């Protein structure tokens, strides 16, 4: 018997022990665990045989926990709490539906993330994983389901879904324009221009050099240049009053709508870009409700963006 008590304690009956100790009733513990009262009694007896001392004093109408029972309960309670928490976590992970999205950093920062909270509130089972990089992921990447990208229509995959087109416009903060008004392109000579510092295919069309060739005197030189790699960096600098940015209208829409940024030249300053934003589906992705819901939501948000840009440009 003593040799038996040196063996590790079997954990199977511990759930019954905790329930009896908490409820002080073999019958109530059985009802909670969907076991018969004799089955609960056998499990408690098994524990007592392994430990030696009695864990409960059994009366005709009541159950009382012993000192040994209290000592065991202090260890069992936190053990079961941790165990139940781990089980819930594992089950929740199994129920969740991952959606892998690749996009470029400025699109994630300026368009996707500000809207994503609404989708997540309506679809709590969706586990959105965003890879924000300028490098296009390979179609064999198992972590990716779709891409939100910008490219020329000639370079878009055959089954890509068009989200919205792009227009560019000079923008600045109201505070900057109060200090240094911009009435015409010639006034840019008094300003810092926030310039595209990257070499992506679309860089030519989002550069001030391109806009100035179309709209400004050929000899115009701004007061200074500030080169930044990413669109969101240039817009942040414009919001801070550090200069005038050439903004992608679909991505800068919210700042224009609330007046945080202003188009000093209005419609006259807007130029078209041949580049388009697309949704690209990965060919080997596994269809699931969360992914379908996310795609439907992106397309609806893109339609709203396109309508809002048209409302501004048609105004």
C-alpha positions in Angstrom: 0.0 0.0 0.0 2.8 2.4 0.9 4.5 1.8 -2.5 1.3 2.6 -4.2 1.1 6.0 -2.5 4.6 7.0 -3.9 3.2 6.8 -7.5 2.1 10.0 -9.2 -1.5 10.9 -8.4 -4.0 9.9 -11.2 -5.6 13.2 -12.3 -8.9 11.7 -13.6 -10.9 11.9 -10.3 -9.6 15.5 -9.5 -12.5 17.1 -11.4 -15.0 15.2 -9.2 -13.0 16.0 -6.1 -13.1 19.8 -6.9 -16.8 19.7 -7.6 -17.6 17.9 -4.3 -15.3 20.2 -2.3 -17.0 23.3 -3.9 -20.6 22.0 -3.6 -20.2 19.9 -0.5 -22.5 17.4 -2.1 -21.9 14.2 -3.9 -25.3 14.4 -5.6 -24.8 18.0 -6.8 -21.3 17.2 -8.1 -22.7 14.3 -10.0 -25.4 16.5 -11.6 -22.9 19.1 -12.6 -20.5 16.6 -14.1 -23.3 14.4 -15.6 -22.2 11.4 -13.6 -24.1 9.2 -11.1 -23.6 9.7 -7.4 -22.0 6.2 -7.1 -19.5 7.1 -9.9 -18.5 10.3 -8.0 -18.1 8.3 -4.8 -15.9 5.7 -6.5 -13.6 8.5 -7.9 -13.3 10.1 -4.5 -12.6 6.7 -2.9 -9.9 6.1 -5.6 -8.2 9.4 -4.7 -8.3 8.5 -1.0 -6.8 5.1 -1.7 -3.9 6.7 -3.5 -3.3 9.4 -0.9 -4.1 7.6 2.4 -6.2 10.0 4.5 -9.9 10.7 4.0 -10.7 13.8 1.9 -14.3 14.2 3.1 -16.3 13.3 6.2 -19.5 11.9 5.0 -22.6 12.4 7.2 -26.2 11.4 6.6 -27.2 14.8 5.2 -24.0 16.7 4.8 -20.4 16.4 3.5 -17.5 18.1 5.2 -14.0 18.5 3.8 -11.1 17.3 5.9 -7.7 19.0 6.5 -6.1 16.8 3.9 -8.9 17.6 1.5 -8.3 21.4 2.0 -4.6 20.9 1.4 -5.3 19.1 -1.9 -7.9 21.6 -3.0 -5.4 24.5 -2.7 -3.4 22.8 -5.5 -6.3 21.4 -7.5 -8.3 24.6 -8.0 -5.6 26.7 -9.8 -4.6 23.6 -11.8 -8.1 23.1 -13.2 -8.5 26.9 -13.9 -5.3 26.8 -16.0 -6.3 23.6 -17.7 -9.8 24.9 -18.5 -8.3 28.2 -19.8 -5.9 26.3 -22.1 -8.7 24.1 -23.4 -10.8 27.1 -24.2 -7.9 28.8 -26.0 -7.2 25.7 -28.1 -10.9 25.4 -29.0 -11.2 29.1 -29.9 -8.2 28.8 -32.2 -9.8 25.9 -33.9 -13.0 27.8 -34.4 -11.3 31.0 -35.7 -10.9 31.5 -39.4 -7.6 33.1 -40.5 -7.7 35.5 -43.5 -4.2 36.3 -44.9 -3.9 39.7 -46.7 -0.9 41.1 -48.4 -0.8 44.8 -49.3 1.6 47.7 -49.4 2.3 49.7 -46.2 0.6 52.9 -47.2 -2.6 51.2 -48.3 -2.7 49.2 -45.0 -2.1 52.3 -42.9 -4.3 54.8 -44.8 -7.2 52.7 -46.2 -7.5 49.3 -44.7 -6.7 49.7 -41.0 -9.0 52.7 -40.4 -11.9 50.7 -41.7 -11.1 47.2 -40.3 -12.6 47.7 -36.8 -16.1 47.7 -38.3 -15.5 44.4 -40.1 -14.0 42.8 -37.0 -16.9 43.8 -34.9 -19.3 42.1 -37.3 -17.1 39.1 -37.9 -15.4 38.2 -34.5 -14.5 34.7 -35.8 -12.2 36.2 -38.5 -8.5 36.3 -37.7 -7.1 39.0 -40.0 -3.4 38.7 -40.8 -1.9 41.6 -42.7 1.4 41.4 -44.4 2.3 45.0 -45.3 5.2 45.0 -47.7 5.9 46.4 -51.2 7.1 42.9 -52.3 4.3 40.9 -53.9 4.0 37.5 -52.1 4.2 34.3 -54.3 1.0 32.5 -55.2 2.4 29.5 -53.4 2.5 31.3 -50.0 0.1 29.2 -47.8 -0.4 32.2 -45.4 -1.9 34.5 -48.0 -5.5 34.4 -49.3 -5.6 37.6 -51.3 -3.7 40.8 -52.1 -4.8 44.4 -52.2 -2.4 46.0 -54.7 -1.9 48.8 -57.2 -0.6 48.3 -60.7 -1.2 49.2 -64.3 -4.2 47.4 -65.9 -1.8 45.7 -68.3 0.0 44.1 -65.4 -3.0 43.0 -63.4 -3.7 39.2 -63.2 -6.6 38.1 -65.4 -9.0 37.5 -62.6 -8.1 40.6 -60.5 -11.1 42.6 -59.3 -10.9 46.4 -59.9 -11.4 48.4 -56.7 -10.9 52.0 -57.7 -8.9 54.3 -59.9 -6.4 56.9 -58.8 -6.3 60.7 -59.0 -3.5 62.8 -57.6 -3.9 66.3 -56.1 -1.7 68.7 -54.1 -2.7 68.9 -50.4 -1.6 71.0 -47.5 -2.7 71.7 -43.9 -5.0 74.7 -43.4 -2.5 76.1 -41.0 0.3 76.1 -43.5 -1.9 77.7 -46.1 -2.8 80.5 -43.7 0.9 81.3 -43.3 1.8 80.8 -46.9 -1.2 81.0 -49.2 -1.2 79.0 -52.5 -3.1 80.8 -55.1 -1.3 79.4 -58.1 1.4 76.9 -59.0 4.0 79.7 -59.0 3.4 80.1 -55.2 5.0 76.7 -54.7 8.4 78.5 -54.8 7.8 79.5 -51.2 7.0 76.0 -50.0 8.7 72.7 -49.1 7.5 69.9 -51.4 7.1 66.5 -49.9 8.4 64.3 -52.7 8.1 60.6 -53.6 11.4 58.9 -52.6 10.8 55.4 -53.9 11.3 53.8 -57.3 8.1 51.8 -57.7 6.5 51.8 -61.2 3.9 54.4 -60.1 6.5 56.7 -58.7 6.7 58.8 -61.9 3.0 59.7 -61.6 3.0 60.5 -57.9 6.2 62.7 -58.1 6.1 66.5 -58.0 8.4 66.5 -61.0 5.6 65.1 -63.1 3.0 67.5 -61.7 5.2 70.5 -62.1 5.9 69.6 -65.7 2.2 69.7 -66.4 1.1 72.7 -64.3 4.0 75.0 -63.3 6.4 77.4 -65.0 9.4 75.5 -66.3 11.8 77.4 -64.2 10.0 77.0 -60.9 12.0 75.7 -57.9 10.4 75.1 -54.5 12.0 76.5 -51.4 13.1 73.0 -50.4 12.4 69.3 -50.9 11.7 66.6 -48.4 11.9 63.1 -49.9 10.0 60.3 -48.1 9.6 56.7 -49.2 6.0 56.0 -48.3 2.8 57.8 -49.1 1.6 57.7 -45.5 4.8 59.4 -44.5 4.2 62.3 -46.9 0.6 62.7 -45.7 1.7 62.6 -42.1 4.2 65.4 -42.9 1.5 67.4 -44.7 -0.8 67.0 -41.8 1.9 68.3 -39.5 2.3 71.4 -41.7 5.8 70.4 -42.9 5.1 71.0 -46.6 2.8 70.3 -49.6 2.2 66.7 -50.6 1.0 65.3 -53.9 -1.7 63.0 -52.5 -3.4 59.9 -53.8 -7.0 60.9 -53.5 -8.5 57.5 -52.6 -6.1 57.1 -49.7 -6.3 60.7 -48.5 -10.1 60.9 -48.7 -10.8 60.9 -45.0 -8.3 63.8 -44.3 -9.9 65.8 -47.1 -13.4 65.1 -46.0 -12.8 66.3 -42.4 -10.8 69.3 -43.6 -7.5 68.2 -42.0 -6.0 68.6 -45.5 -7.0 71.1 -48.2 -6.7 71.1 -52.0 -5.3 74.6 -52.6 -5.8 74.4 -56.4 -9.1 72.4 -56.3 -10.1 70.6 -59.4 -7.5 72.5 -61.5 -4.7 70.8 -59.5 -5.9 67.2 -60.0 -4.2 64.9 -62.4 -5.0 61.3 -63.4 -2.8 58.3 -62.9 -2.9 55.2 -65.1 -2.5 53.0 -62.1 -5.5 51.1 -60.5 -6.1 49.4 -57.1 -7.0 45.7 -57.3 -8.1 42.7 -55.3 -6.2 39.7 -56.3 -7.3 36.2 -55.1 -4.7 33.5 -54.4 -5.5 30.4 -56.6 -5.0 27.8 -53.9 -6.7 29.5 -51.1 -9.3 27.5 -49.1 -12.8 28.8 -49.3 -14.4 29.6 -45.9 -17.1 32.0 -44.6 -14.7 34.5 -43.0 -12.7 34.9 -46.2 -15.9 35.3 -48.3 -17.2 37.9 -45.8 -13.9 39.8 -45.9 -13.8 40.0 -49.7 -17.5 41.2 -49.8 -16.7 43.8 -47.2 -13.5 45.0 -49.1 -15.5 45.4 -52.4 -18.3 47.3 -50.6 -15.7 49.6 -49.0 -14.0 50.1 -52.3 -17.3 51.1 -54.0 -17.9 53.6 -51.2 -14.4 55.0 -51.7 -14.9 55.3 -55.5 -18.3 57.1 -55.0 -16.8 59.5 -52.5 -13.9 60.4 -54.8 -16.3 61.0 -57.6 -18.4 63.2 -55.4 -15.4 65.4 -54.7 -14.1 65.5 -58.2 -17.5 66.1 -59.7 -18.2 68.9 -57.3 
